[in-house]
Amino acid sequence: MPVSTASFSYASAALAFVLLCVPLLTRWRGRPHTRLIAVACAVMAPWSMAMIGLAHGAVPVMAAELAELLRNATWTTVLFAMLGQLRAPGGARRRSGMLTFSAALYLLLLGATLAEAALPAGLHFQVSVIGRVGVAVLGMLLIEQLYRNAGTQSRWAIKFACLGLGGIFAYDFYMYSDMLLFRELNGDLWTARGVVNALTAPLLALSLLRSASWTGQLAVSRRMLFHSAALIGSAIYLLTMSSAAYYLRFVGGSWGSLMQLVFLFGASILLVGILFSGSFRAWLKVFISKHFYRYNYDYRDEWLSFTRTLSHPGPGLGERTIQALAALVESPGGALWIRRDARCEPAAHWHTAPPTAIEPADSPFCRFIEEKQWVVDLDERVTGEPVLPQWLRTFPRAWLVVPLMLHGRLLGFTVLQQPRSPVALNWEVLDLLKVAGTQAASYLAQQEADNALMLARQFDSFNRLSTFVVHDLKNLVAQLSLLTANAEKHRDNPEFQRDMQDTVSYSVQKMKLMLQKLSRTATTEHARPLAVDQVLAGALALKAAFEPKPALHVGQSGLRVLADAERLERVLGHLIQNAIEATPRDGRVWVRVDGSEHAVMIEIGDTGQGMDEEFVRERLFKPFDSTKSAGMGIGAFESREYIHELGGQLDVRSKPGQGTTFTVTLPLYGAGALGAAA
């Protein structure tokens, strides 16, 4: 483009920023960062004049480069101020840490500009152009950090400032990348840059109108700073290696191309190795926390990560506990001991050999960490600490012992190995480990309680099953005892002998089933459609030798219910047995089956001694409460529970001296069952 076009372009930029500077120095003086932005806008005027002079050949190249360096530096300073790094509490140590990279980059550019005459032309070109690309990348990263870490209200206020400053740095990045690629400056891009900068001034003005909503200090998350630092470091490394490779090609003669390719490949492999190195990542995190922040940890992120690790579903809570504690201090592994009874036993290990040592809970070491609740640093012993156990002194790379305290009592402890990168154990690190240990102890205690409860439930289930089996055995023994008592009296009665043989066969079959239930390999109950009259016939067959002998009346045959055959027969048999035992020999016991449209009714009645209302209400279905001398008190309870489990109902009608009637109502299985029976 002609020189007049370039002059107009940069003159428009100077005019736009001078006009923006006026309200900054008058009406907007009380707004955040006004002074710095006003300085940056004022610097745009001499920068534009220098560019116009360069186009006319009236300004030396070095002066124009220094003006551009000053312009970029002021806008970078504005971004750092908006990020809160220039007025951050914590002293010069933190401020210098945050600005180290920027200062080094600008000093490099300043040195290259001032030493232009002393440097080879190719080297000066590489350093100058690559440095300006780096400045543009730095500006865009700072803008990204500024917007990402702003709140919703702050984003509304600063988004146009981010667009404006982002446009300045993005255009510079494109122009200098093109220059680096083609090894010459594109005249059209350079001429249009003035107008592009002028167009950003209204965006900055609009953002300044909203600047009352700017926050005084924006917090940059450690994670974003970590990734940004890694990205910037990688960019610097690649630019440096590319420059070195270019130099090798320039001086290497016929071997130059080979040396360049080998060098770039080796540099890339080295970079990948460094980025994937756990030690390097740990060192970078520690370095950022140490030099950029007042506190070593972002407690929100750390606590979320810690809780997420512990609460992850599935087994392996011990390993996750070690992993979560180790992540706080960049430790690569460790082992966990949990207190059980009077000793601390190894419960888990992570990236270490499985430990076998057992520490008594009343040993001096355990008593010390329980009383003091200290995190023991094995590298620096404190006066008053007990002698370390022999197994702990030989633990590979042992570094810290973190107590797991629960309600002031030692639940266990974790031994962590030496960190990947040196970590200063100040009060903040020690307090965090102690609180994290308490949190982990609550999870471990809950797991121990759950395991104990599960074991207790297994024993309770087994004991409950044993109780029912003993109850059934009692009934079988009663039946066999009655047969034995009547055997001498009816030894010549063929009908009695047949009943006796059937009763003994059923008793043997029942005892086999009970033994199977007590076995750990017993199969679970399986509900299936059952004909009620057949189930009752089987239950009554066991009572054939008893007096009075129960009578079965089937109103409708073929009525079916969905239940487990053995258990339903046992429940109904118990009700029949109770009726027989409560009725004198000259009395009567009956069982009647009938059905309705949706239910099956089973009536078990007797003319025995009966029960009063209070007994039925308070004691009949109460487990382990029986009026019989050898009774268990669980038969009626089990009967009612299983009938309710099937969706049925058990009703009782009884009066003293007039007998008792149990009515069992069960859901009818199969819509066509009743019709088919009819």
WONOR-V869863 format. One record per backbone hydrogen bond with DSSP energy under -0.5 kcal/mol. CO is the residue of the C=O (numbers start at 0). NH is the residue of the N-H. If there is no record, write none. Layout:
{{CO	NH} {CO	NH}}
This chain:
{{1	4} {1	5} {2	6} {3	7} {4	8} {5	9} {6	10} {7	11} {8	12} {9	13} {10	14} {11	15} {12	16} {13	17} {14	18} {15	19} {16	20} {17	21} {18	22} {19	23} {20	24} {21	24} {21	25} {22	25} {22	27} {25	28} {27	30} {30	33} {32	36} {33	37} {34	38} {35	39} {36	40} {37	41} {38	42} {39	43} {40	44} {41	44} {41	45} {42	46} {43	47} {44	48} {45	49} {46	50} {47	51} {48	52} {49	53} {50	54} {51	55} {52	56} {52	57} {52	58} {53	56} {59	63} {60	64} {61	65} {62	66} {63	67} {64	68} {65	69} {66	70} {67	71} {68	72} {69	73} {70	74} {71	75} {72	76} {73	77} {74	78} {75	79} {76	80} {77	81} {78	82} {79	84} {80	83} {81	217} {87	90} {90	93} {90	94} {91	95} {92	96} {93	97} {94	98} {95	99} {96	99} {98	102} {99	103} {100	104} {101	105} {102	106} {103	107} {104	108} {105	109} {106	110} {107	111} {108	112} {109	113} {110	114} {112	115} {114	118} {115	118} {119	123} {120	124} {121	125} {122	126} {123	127} {124	128} {125	129} {126	130} {127	131} {128	132} {129	133} {130	134} {131	135} {132	136} {133	137} {134	138} {135	139} {136	140} {137	141} {138	142} {139	143} {140	144} {141	145} {142	146} {143	147} {144	148} {146	149} {150	154} {151	155} {152	156} {153	157} {154	158} {157	161} {158	162} {159	163} {160	164} {161	165} {162	166} {163	167} {164	168} {165	169} {166	170} {167	171} {168	172} {169	173} {170	174} {171	175} {172	176} {173	177} {174	178} {175	179} {176	180} {177	181} {178	182} {178	183} {184	186} {185	189} {186	190} {187	191} {188	192} {190	193} {191	195} {192	196} {193	197} {194	198} {195	199} {196	199} {196	200} {197	200} {197	201} {198	202} {199	203} {200	204} {201	205} {202	206} {203	207} {204	208} {205	209} {206	209} {207	210} {209	212} {210	213} {217	219} {218	220} {220	224} {221	225} {222	226} {223	227} {224	228} {225	229} {226	230} {227	231} {228	232} {229	233} {230	234} {231	235} {232	236} {233	237} {234	238} {235	239} {236	240} {237	241} {238	242} {239	243} {240	244} {241	245} {242	246} {243	247} {244	248} {245	249} {246	250} {247	251} {251	254} {252	255} {254	258} {255	259} {256	260} {257	261} {258	262} {259	263} {260	264} {261	265} {262	266} {263	267} {264	268} {265	269} {266	270} {267	271} {268	272} {269	273} {270	274} {271	275} {273	276} {276	280} {277	281} {278	282} {279	283} {280	284} {281	285} {282	286} {283	287} {284	288} {285	289} {286	290} {287	291} {288	292} {296	298} {297	301} {298	302} {299	303} {300	304} {301	305} {302	306} {303	307} {304	308} {305	309} {306	310} {308	311} {315	319} {316	320} {317	321} {318	322} {319	323} {320	324} {321	325} {322	326} {323	327} {324	327} {324	328} {325	328} {325	330} {329	419} {332	416} {333	349} {334	414} {335	346} {335	347} {336	412} {337	344} {339	342} {341	360} {342	339} {342	344} {343	358} {344	337} {347	335} {349	333} {357	359} {358	343} {359	362} {362	366} {363	367} {364	368} {365	369} {366	370} {367	371} {368	372} {373	375} {374	376} {375	377} {375	400} {378	380} {381	384} {388	392} {389	393} {391	394} {394	397} {396	417} {398	377} {399	401} {399	415} {400	375} {400	402} {401	413} {402	404} {403	410} {403	411} {405	408} {408	405} {408	410} {410	338} {411	403} {412	336} {413	401} {413	415} {414	334} {415	398} {415	399} {417	331} {422	424} {423	425} {425	429} {426	430} {427	431} {428	432} {429	433} {430	434} {431	435} {432	436} {433	437} {434	438} {435	439} {436	440} {437	441} {438	442} {439	443} {440	444} {441	445} {442	446} {443	447} {444	448} {445	449} {446	450} {447	451} {448	452} {449	453} {450	454} {451	455} {452	456} {453	457} {454	458} {455	459} {456	460} {457	461} {458	462} {459	463} {460	464} {461	465} {462	466} {463	467} {464	468} {465	469} {466	470} {467	471} {468	472} {469	473} {470	474} {471	475} {472	476} {473	477} {474	478} {475	479} {476	480} {477	481} {478	482} {479	483} {480	484} {481	485} {482	486} {483	487} {485	489} {487	490} {489	492} {491	493} {492	496} {493	497} {494	498} {495	499} {496	500} {497	501} {498	502} {499	503} {500	504} {501	505} {502	506} {503	507} {504	508} {505	509} {506	510} {507	511} {508	512} {509	513} {510	514} {511	515} {512	516} {513	517} {514	518} {515	518} {518	521} {527	562} {529	531} {529	560} {530	534} {531	535} {532	536} {533	537} {534	538} {535	539} {536	540} {537	541} {538	541} {539	542} {540	543} {542	545} {550	590} {552	554} {552	592} {555	558} {558	531} {559	668} {560	529} {560	562} {562	527} {562	564} {563	567} {564	568} {565	569} {566	570} {567	571} {568	572} {569	573} {570	574} {571	575} {572	576} {573	577} {574	578} {575	579} {576	580} {577	581} {579	582} {581	608} {583	586} {587	606} {588	550} {589	604} {590	552} {591	602} {592	554} {592	555} {593	600} {597	667} {598	595} {599	601} {599	665} {600	593} {600	602} {601	603} {601	663} {602	591} {602	604} {603	661} {604	589} {605	659} {607	658} {608	656} {611	615} {612	616} {613	617} {614	618} {614	619} {618	621} {620	622} {621	624} {627	630} {632	623} {632	624} {633	637} {634	638} {635	639} {636	640} {637	641} {638	642} {639	643} {640	644} {641	645} {642	647} {643	646} {648	664} {650	662} {652	660} {654	657} {654	658} {658	654} {659	605} {660	652} {661	603} {661	663} {662	650} {662	664} {663	601} {663	665} {664	648} {665	599} {667	669} {669	672} {671	675} {672	676} {673	677}}
